Amino acid sequence: MLEDNSQRGVKLAYTIVERDKDGRKFWVRVGAAFVNRDGSLNVRLDAMPVNGQLHIRDYQPPEDRDAVRRGQAA
């Protein structure tokens, strides 16, 4: 698991795919991004989004994401 200080510099890269059938949107993780000292990003992709769009968000540990989903965020 990542330490607190290193988590601030880690972000996750997603592409958001919309299904034609019903319009539902799915977030597909396609890689990670790392913040450099100057604020720029290095992005490492494990897959290429066919829609050409990336959504980059701060990393959150799974237990924090679960708390937000349950409405128990601190």
PyMOL commands that set and color helices and strands:
alter all, ss='L'
color gray80, all
select helices_A, chain A and resi 4-7+62-69
alter helices_A, ss='H'
color red, helices_A
select strands_A, chain A and resi 10-18+25-35+41-45+55-58
alter strands_A, ss='S'
color yellow, strands_A
deselect
rebuild
show_as cartoon
